[in-house]
């Protein structure tokens, strides 16, 4: 899944492209766009609208359809729209970006789809195979998030959200994430953005193609702008 800084980048693009000048509206979109990631481990199943079948898969794609069945009439609420934006970016990221760049296999180099079956990862652009543990490590996949964060925060002029009273009220709309349970984690996320070095230097990534990530952020943002305008 994309890191929460990338979700905030999409939120900032939506705010800019839609000329949202109300601070409270913008803040609600920002918070909504990261709150699903405040859930950890198996608890992400609910906040990301993974179905029972999909939860067994290694490539866990959010059911945007299920989210819309429940909350489509509330998309005019900026917080709800932010959550939708989060799920939509996750959906595109794993169904399109992952599919293009990575292939997942078992120890016998056979294609694997179930979460407990994947042992190896093939990086398709490099024709290179590494273990699952090596791939999802601070050296490679998760390390790239660390290498990218300051660059993305600076490039997209990401602003740290605020935990306002309005957010506490709006958060009751989405039953899959209880604000009281995740407030401390949200504060940690916000604190990271607020204190991050504003480093615009081009990072050297190990796994991600930065140009493609930027193109993905823009494409997803443009699609979400259309949805936002249709509901406001």
N, C-alpha and C positions, 0 to 999 in steps of 0.2 A: 504494500500500500504506500501511497505517497505520504511523506512526513507532514506534520501539521503546518509547518512553515509554507509548504507548497499550497496547502488549502487556504492559508491566509493571503497568499499571492493572488489566487483566483478571486477571493473576496474583494481585495483591493481593486482588481481590474473591473469587477462588476460595479463597485461603488463609483469608480471613475467614469466608466462607459455609460452608466445610467445617470450621471450628474447628480448623485445623491448628496445633498448638502446638509441634510439633517444628521447631526452627530449621533443621536439616539438610534436612528434607523441604521446607519453605517455600523455602529457598535454592535447592534443585534445581529447583523449579517456576519460580522467577524466572529462573534461568540458561537453562533449556530454552526459556522463552517468548521469549527474545531472540536465542538463538544462530543461528537461520537467517539473521538479518539481518547477521551478521558477514561473510558472503560478499558479494563485490562483483561488479558487472557480470554477465557471462555465467555466472559461477560460482554465481549465485543459482539457476540452473536446477535444479541438483542439490539444493541445500539446501531449495528450496521445492517440490520434487516437481512441477515443470512438465513436461508431456509434450512430445514433439518438436513435435506439432501446435500445442499451446497456446503454446509458446515463440515461435511466429511471430506470435501475436496481440498486439495492443496491450493488451488486458485479459487479463493472464496470471493465470489462476485456479489455485491449487495443487490438485493431485490428492490430496485428503484420502483418497480411496478407495485410491490406490496406497500411501500411507503406512500405512494400516490393514492392508492386505494383508501388509505386511512387519513391522509392529510392534504389531499389535493385542494380541498376547499379552504385550506388555511394558508396557502402559499403567498397570499398578500401580506401575511405577517413576516417581517424581515428575519426574525429568529428561525421560524419554520423554513423559510426559503434558504437560509444559511445551512441548515441541516441537509436540505435537499441538495444543495450545491456540493456539500461534502460527499454524499453518497454517489452523486453523479460523477465527480472526479474519480473517486475510487473505482467505479464501474468502468470508466474509459481506461483508466490506468492499467488495470489488470486484464481487461478483455482485449485491449489494443496494444498498449506499449509492451506489457509483459509478453504477449503472444508473439510480437515481432522480434523481441530481443532474447528471450529465454525459453529453454525447453527443459522439462523436469523428468528425471528418470530414476529407476531403481538401481540397485548395485550391479545388475546384469545389463545395464545400459538399455533397458526397455522403457518405453514411455510409461510414466506413472502419473496417475491423476489423484489418487487418494492421499490425504495428508500424511498418514503413517507409512506410506509406501515410498515417498520421495527421498532419495539418498544423494542424488547427484544433480547438478545444474549445468546445462550446456549454454554458454554465452554465444549466441548464434552469429553475431557480427564478427567475433574473434575466432570462431570455431574452436573454442576452448572449454574443457570440462573441469569443474571443480566440485568438491563435496558440498553438500547442503550446508554443513556447519561452517565451512570456509566462506561460502558465498554470503550467508547471512551473518556477517561478523563486523566488528569495528574496523577491520582492515578493508573490507570490500563494501557490501551493500549499505549497512548501517553507517559505516564510516563515511560513505559518500554524502549522506544526509548532513553529517557534521561539517564536511568540506563545503557543502553547498549553502548551508543556512545563512551565513552572513552575507554572501553574494545575493541571494534571493531577497533577503530582508531589505538590502540597500537598493537593488534594482527596481523592486516593486513598491518601494517607499512604504513598507508594511508598518502599520501603527499598532501598538499594543492595545488590545481591547480593555474595557473596564467592566468590572462586575457591579453593575448598577442595580437599583431596585427594579427597574423595568425588566432587566434580564431575569431576575429572580421570579418575576411574575410570568414572563413569557415562557420560561423553562418548564412550567407546569403543563404546557400544551403537549409537549412530546413526552409521553409516558415512558418511553424506552430509555431515557436518561434522567435520573433524579439529580437535580442541581445540588441538593444538600450532600449527596454522596460524592460528588466530584469537584466541589468547590476548591479544595486544597490543590488538586491536580491542575485545575484551570489556573490557579494563582502561579503555580510553577511554570506553566507554559507561557503565561503573560510576562512573568518575570524574566524568562529567557529572552523573549523578543525585546523587551524594554532595555535589557542590559547588553544585548549582542553588539559586537563591534560592527560598525557600518562599513564592511570591507567589500568593495566593488571589484577587487582583483579577480581575474578569471580562475576558478578553481580547477585543479587537475583531478578528475574523477577516475575511479577504478571500474565502475559498473555502468553508470548512467552516461548518456549522450546529452550534454547540457543544451545544445541547440535544439534537439528534439523535445526536451522537457519544456523549454521556453515556448516552442511552437504548440505543444500540447496545452500548456497553461492558457495560451491565447485562444486556441480553438475552443476549448471547454468554456472559457469565459464568455466568448461570443455566443455560444449556444445558450448559456444560462441567462445572458442578457435578454435574449428573445423571450424566454420563459418569464423572467421578472417583469418585463414590460407588458406581457399578455395578462398578468395578474395584478397590475397596479395602474 
